[in-house]
């Protein structure tokens, strides 16, 4: 049964599709952050190990919120690695193990990719689909990513 929440079925589908892309990027970033958490080494090992853990826990919460929002809009939520890879702009680098500074730079770049996507998606939800609930969720996520990006940027400034 489709929700009757003041958003047309067409717009519900558009918002859900947009959220699926965001979900895929969050999953890719989550997996990458976990990998770096497991593989970080060097002088700042414990500090970065804990930082990456904090970041992947934030991503994990965001992932669940996004998936639940898709359900609230009456659409099924993607959930396979194949789907996540297909829809994600955040790219993996299998077999590549980098220095801690390179990890930080890569995560910063990925968070900035997500921030740009979120900013555009917020505008789309506000203006095109009139979906204030999704726009609000995405605004909070964007602010989280901006904070994480700021922290990562401070390590390489």
N, C-alpha and C positions, 0 to 999 in steps of 0.2 A: 504494500500500500504506500503510495506516494504521500509525503507530508504536505499538508495544506497550511503553510506558514507565511503566506503573503509573497512568495517568490514563485514565478512561473516554473513549470516543469523544465522548460528549455534552460532557464537560468540556473535552476538547481543542478542540472547536468553540467553546465559550463563551470560552475563553482566547484563541483566534485572533480571534474577533469583537471582543473587548475590545482586543486588540493592534492590530487594524485601525483602530479609533477613535483610539487613541494615535498610530499611524503617521500618520493623516490630520492630526492636530493638529500633530505635529512637522513635517510637510511644509509646512503653512500658515505656521507660525512661521519655518521655514527661508526660505521665499520672501520673507516680509515682512522678515526680518532682512537678506537680500541686497539687497532694494529700498532699505532704509535705508542700508546700506553704500554703495551706489552714489550715493545722493542727499543724504547728510549734507553740511552746509555750515556755515560760521561759525567762530567763534573756536577751538573745540575740534575742528575738522574732523579732523585727523590722528589725534588720540587716539580719537575716536568711530569713525572709519573703521576703525582697527585693532581696537577693541573689538568692533564688529559683526562683523568678519571672524573674530575668535576665536570668537565665539558661533555664527556659522553653520557653522563647521568642526566645533564640538562637536555641533551638531544633525545635521550630515551623518553623522557617525559613529553617532549614536544611531539615526538612520533606518535605516541598514544593519543594525544589531544587531536592531532590532525586526522588520524584514522577514525576516531570517534566522531569528529565533525562530518566526515564524509558519510558515515552511517546516519547521522542526524538529518542529512540532506537527502536521504533515501536511496543512496547508491552503494553498491558493493565496494569494498576497499581492496586495492591491489595488495598482494602479500607474498610474491615470489621474487627471488633474486633476479630472475629473467626480466620481470616487469620493472623492478627497481632500476636495473641497469639500462633498460630501454628508455625510461623516462628521465633519467638523471643527467644533469650537466656536469656534476662532480664526477671526475674520472678516477678510476683505480689504476694502480701501477703494480701489477702482480710481480713478485720476485724482486722488487726494488726495496732495499733497506738503506735508509739515508741517515745522515747525521741529525742530531737534535735540532740544529739551526735550520737545516733543510726541511725537517718535519714542521717546524713552526711556520716557515715561509709557505709551505704547501697548504697547511691548514688555514692560514690567513687568506690565501688566494681563494680557497674553497668557500670560506665564510663570506667573503666579499661577493662571490658568484651568487650565493644564496641571498644575500642582502639585496642585490640588484633585482633578482627574480621576485623576492617578496615585495619590494617597493612597487614594481609593475603590477603584481597581482593584487595588491591593496587597491591601487587605482582602478583596476578592472572590476573588482568586487564592489567598490563604492559607486562607480559610474555606470558600468555596463549591466551588471546583474542585480544591482540594488540589494546586495547581500551584506548588510552591516555586521552580522554576527561573524561571518568569515573574515571580513576586513578587520574587525577588532582582534580576532585570534592572530591573524597574520601580522598586525601591527606589534603585538606583544612579542611574537617570534622574531620579527625584524630587530626590535630593540635588544633582545637577548643576543642575537648574532652580532649586532654592532658592539655590544659590550665585550663579547669574546674576541672579536677582531681587534678591538682597541687593546685588550690585554696582550694578545699575540704580537701586535705591532710594537708594543713597548719592549719586547724581548729582542727585537732586531733593529731598533732605532739607534 
